[in-house]
């Protein structure tokens, strides 16, 4: 069947450390859209950090963000999905992270605002001072129901912690893992979140069948999305388990792997 929609991960797939989409990939995405194919950004990022990438591509459409906790049309601001964790569940997740010695970050959903809370006794990298707020009471209470409780660090430290928490998750939540070129990420989400669930919400809105979907990604949080899609493509720089699970492995980020995949599976057809 023809591919009618393409779901693209961001970090490690569309952009690297400099947060720039290459001219070759921008051109391929433009051609795909001109051919009538929907392009959906599918990321662990919030709306605030997703929109600059969308603007580089020249359009704002549907986006699956916060690892599926928020799904919305970036142009109209229509929200298709907004899965916020109950405060009690989020507090239990925070307590579990702190008991493991991991620094918790608590994320607002960024539909309206996008605060990030941290505990002052657990150091974190503050990349956006205007959004970060010290919250010493986070092990007992929170000022909002978050979309995510997360922690960042080296894979050899965070991955075993994530595996332990996933083996006995807080009821109503699930543990996700992701990462970039430089850091491993452990995230606790509402049980109905996940990139694949977000993908399915957009697919239902657009009337898509699985066989009409192409998905491209590079990390653990992309796995179910790639398995669900009619064609699941792993980047050449993807972690080994994602490459093994994919239908096809394209070039690396530096080799414009997304453009190669779009040419092969969309534009040639």
C-alpha positions as CSV (number, residue, x, y, z in Angstrom):
1,X,0.0,0.0,0.0
2,X,1.0,3.6,-0.4
3,X,2.5,5.4,2.6
4,X,0.1,8.1,3.6
5,X,1.8,9.3,6.8
6,X,5.4,9.5,8.1
7,X,6.1,9.6,11.9
8,X,9.6,11.0,12.6
9,X,11.5,10.9,15.9
10,X,13.5,14.1,16.6
11,X,16.7,13.6,18.6
12,X,19.1,11.2,16.8
13,X,16.8,11.0,13.8
14,X,16.0,14.5,12.6
15,X,18.4,16.5,14.7
16,X,21.7,16.1,16.6
17,X,23.4,18.0,19.3
18,X,23.1,21.3,17.4
19,X,19.3,20.9,16.9
20,X,19.5,21.6,13.2
21,X,17.7,19.7,10.4
22,X,20.0,19.3,7.4
23,X,19.0,20.9,4.1
24,X,18.8,17.4,2.5
25,X,16.3,16.2,5.0
26,X,14.3,19.5,4.9
27,X,14.0,19.1,1.1
28,X,12.9,15.4,1.4
29,X,10.3,16.3,4.0
30,X,9.0,19.1,1.8
31,X,8.7,16.8,-1.2
32,X,6.9,14.2,0.8
33,X,4.3,16.7,2.0
34,X,3.9,18.1,-1.5
35,X,3.1,14.5,-2.6
36,X,0.2,14.5,-0.2
37,X,1.8,12.5,2.6
38,X,1.3,13.6,6.2
39,X,4.4,14.2,8.3
40,X,4.1,13.9,12.1
41,X,6.8,14.7,14.6
42,X,7.0,12.0,17.3
43,X,9.2,12.9,20.2
44,X,9.9,12.8,23.9
45,X,10.2,16.6,23.8
46,X,7.6,19.1,24.9
47,X,5.7,21.5,22.6
48,X,8.2,24.3,23.5
49,X,11.2,22.4,22.3
50,X,9.4,20.6,19.4
51,X,8.1,23.7,17.6
52,X,11.6,25.1,16.7
53,X,12.2,21.8,14.8
54,X,8.8,22.0,13.1
55,X,9.6,25.6,12.0
56,X,12.9,24.4,10.4
57,X,10.8,21.9,8.4
58,X,8.5,24.8,7.3
59,X,5.2,23.6,8.8
60,X,3.3,23.0,12.0
61,X,1.0,19.9,11.9
62,X,0.2,17.0,14.2
63,X,2.8,16.2,16.8
64,X,3.2,13.4,19.3
65,X,5.1,14.9,22.2
66,X,6.3,14.0,25.7
67,X,6.5,10.4,24.6
68,X,2.9,10.3,23.7
69,X,1.5,12.1,26.8
70,X,0.5,15.1,24.7
71,X,-0.8,14.8,21.1
72,X,-1.8,18.0,19.4
73,X,-2.1,20.0,16.2
74,X,0.7,22.6,16.5
75,X,-1.0,24.9,14.1
76,X,-4.5,25.0,15.5
77,X,-3.5,24.1,19.1
78,X,-6.2,21.4,19.1
79,X,-5.3,18.8,21.8
80,X,-6.0,15.2,20.9
81,X,-4.5,13.7,24.0
82,X,-3.3,15.0,27.3
83,X,-2.3,12.2,29.8
84,X,-1.2,13.7,33.1
85,X,-0.2,11.5,36.0
86,X,-2.2,11.8,39.2
87,X,-0.2,13.8,41.7
88,X,-0.1,10.8,44.1
89,X,1.4,8.5,41.5
90,X,3.9,11.1,40.5
91,X,5.0,11.6,44.1
92,X,5.5,7.9,44.5
93,X,7.6,7.8,41.3
94,X,9.7,10.7,42.7
95,X,10.2,8.9,45.9
96,X,11.3,5.8,44.0
97,X,13.9,7.8,42.0
98,X,15.3,9.5,45.0
99,X,15.6,6.2,46.9
100,X,17.8,5.1,44.0
101,X,19.9,8.2,44.3
102,X,18.6,9.6,41.0
103,X,17.8,13.3,40.5
104,X,14.1,13.7,39.7
105,X,12.8,16.2,37.1
106,X,9.0,16.8,37.0
107,X,7.5,18.2,33.8
108,X,4.4,20.2,33.2
109,X,2.6,19.3,29.9
110,X,3.5,22.5,28.0
111,X,0.0,22.8,26.5
112,X,-0.3,26.1,28.3
113,X,2.8,26.4,30.5
114,X,5.9,24.2,30.9
115,X,7.4,24.3,34.3
116,X,10.1,21.9,35.3
117,X,10.6,21.1,39.0
118,X,13.7,19.8,40.6
119,X,14.7,18.9,44.1
120,X,17.4,21.3,45.5
121,X,19.3,18.5,47.1
122,X,19.6,16.6,43.8
123,X,21.7,18.6,41.2
124,X,20.3,18.8,37.7
125,X,21.5,20.5,34.5
126,X,19.3,23.6,34.1
127,X,19.2,24.3,30.4
128,X,16.3,26.8,30.5
129,X,16.4,28.9,33.8
130,X,13.1,30.5,33.1
131,X,11.3,27.1,33.3
132,X,13.1,25.5,36.2
133,X,11.8,25.8,39.7
134,X,13.2,24.3,42.9
135,X,10.6,22.3,44.8
136,X,11.8,20.8,48.0
137,X,8.4,19.3,48.8
138,X,8.3,17.1,45.7
139,X,8.7,14.0,47.7
140,X,5.3,14.8,49.4
141,X,3.4,17.2,47.1
142,X,3.4,18.9,43.7
143,X,1.8,22.1,42.3
144,X,0.5,20.4,39.2
145,X,-0.2,16.9,37.7
146,X,2.8,16.2,35.5
147,X,3.1,14.4,32.2
148,X,6.5,12.9,33.2
149,X,8.8,12.3,36.1
150,X,12.3,11.7,34.7
151,X,16.0,11.4,35.5
152,X,19.1,11.8,33.3
153,X,22.6,10.3,33.5
154,X,25.0,7.8,32.2
155,X,23.5,4.6,30.7
156,X,25.4,2.3,33.0
157,X,23.7,4.0,36.0
158,X,20.3,4.9,34.7
159,X,19.4,1.8,32.7
160,X,19.6,-0.6,35.7
161,X,17.5,1.8,37.8
162,X,15.0,2.0,35.0
163,X,14.8,-1.8,34.7
164,X,14.3,-2.1,38.5
165,X,11.5,0.5,38.5
166,X,9.9,-1.1,35.4
167,X,9.7,-4.5,37.2
168,X,7.5,-3.0,39.9
169,X,6.0,0.2,38.5
170,X,3.8,2.6,40.4
171,X,0.2,1.6,39.6
172,X,-1.2,3.4,36.6
173,X,2.3,4.3,35.2
174,X,4.9,2.8,33.0
175,X,8.7,3.3,32.8
176,X,10.2,4.5,29.5
177,X,13.8,4.9,28.4
178,X,15.2,7.2,25.8
179,X,18.4,9.1,25.2
180,X,20.4,11.4,23.1
181,X,24.0,11.4,21.8
182,X,25.2,12.3,25.3
183,X,22.8,11.0,28.0
184,X,20.5,8.2,29.0
185,X,17.0,9.1,30.1
186,X,14.6,7.3,32.5
187,X,11.0,8.5,32.4
188,X,7.8,7.6,34.3
189,X,4.6,8.3,32.4
190,X,0.8,7.8,32.6
191,X,0.1,4.2,31.6
192,X,-1.9,5.4,28.5
193,X,1.1,7.4,27.1
194,X,3.9,6.1,24.9
195,X,4.8,7.1,21.3
196,X,2.8,4.2,19.8
197,X,-0.4,5.2,21.6
198,X,0.1,8.8,20.4
199,X,0.7,7.5,16.8
200,X,-2.5,5.5,16.9
201,X,-4.5,8.6,18.0
202,X,-3.2,10.5,15.0
203,X,-3.8,7.5,12.7
204,X,-7.4,7.3,13.9
205,X,-7.9,11.0,13.3
206,X,-6.5,10.6,9.7
207,X,-8.2,7.3,9.0
208,X,-4.9,5.5,8.4
209,X,-4.2,1.8,8.3
210,X,-1.0,0.4,9.8
211,X,0.2,-0.5,6.3
212,X,0.0,3.2,5.3
213,X,2.4,4.3,8.0
214,X,6.2,4.8,8.0
215,X,8.0,5.4,11.2
216,X,11.6,6.3,11.8
217,X,13.5,6.3,15.1
218,X,16.7,5.4,16.9
219,X,16.0,4.6,20.6
220,X,14.0,2.4,23.0
221,X,11.1,4.8,23.1
222,X,10.7,4.4,19.4
223,X,10.5,0.5,19.5
224,X,6.7,0.0,19.8
225,X,6.1,2.8,17.2
226,X,8.4,1.0,14.7
227,X,6.8,-2.3,15.4
228,X,3.3,-1.0,14.9
229,X,4.0,0.9,11.6
230,X,3.7,-0.8,8.3
231,X,7.3,0.0,7.7
232,X,9.5,0.6,10.7
233,X,12.9,2.2,9.9
234,X,15.8,2.4,12.3
235,X,18.5,5.0,11.9
236,X,22.0,3.8,11.2
237,X,23.0,5.3,14.5
238,X,20.2,3.6,16.4
239,X,20.9,1.5,19.4
240,X,21.4,-2.2,18.5
241,X,17.9,-3.5,19.7
242,X,16.2,-0.9,17.6
243,X,18.2,-1.8,14.5
244,X,17.4,-5.5,15.1
245,X,13.7,-4.9,15.4
246,X,13.3,-2.6,12.4
247,X,12.1,-3.6,8.9
248,X,14.9,-1.5,7.4
249,X,18.0,0.3,8.6
250,X,18.7,3.5,6.8
251,X,21.8,5.8,7.0
252,X,22.9,7.6,10.1
253,X,21.9,11.1,11.1
254,X,25.1,12.5,9.6
255,X,24.3,10.6,6.4
256,X,20.8,12.1,6.2
257,X,19.2,8.7,6.9
258,X,15.7,10.2,7.1
259,X,16.0,11.5,3.5
260,X,17.2,8.1,2.3
261,X,14.2,6.4,3.9
262,X,11.7,8.9,2.5
263,X,13.2,8.5,-0.9
264,X,13.1,4.8,-0.8
265,X,9.6,4.2,0.7
266,X,7.6,7.3,-0.2
267,X,9.0,9.3,-3.1
268,X,9.9,6.4,-5.4
269,X,6.4,5.0,-5.0
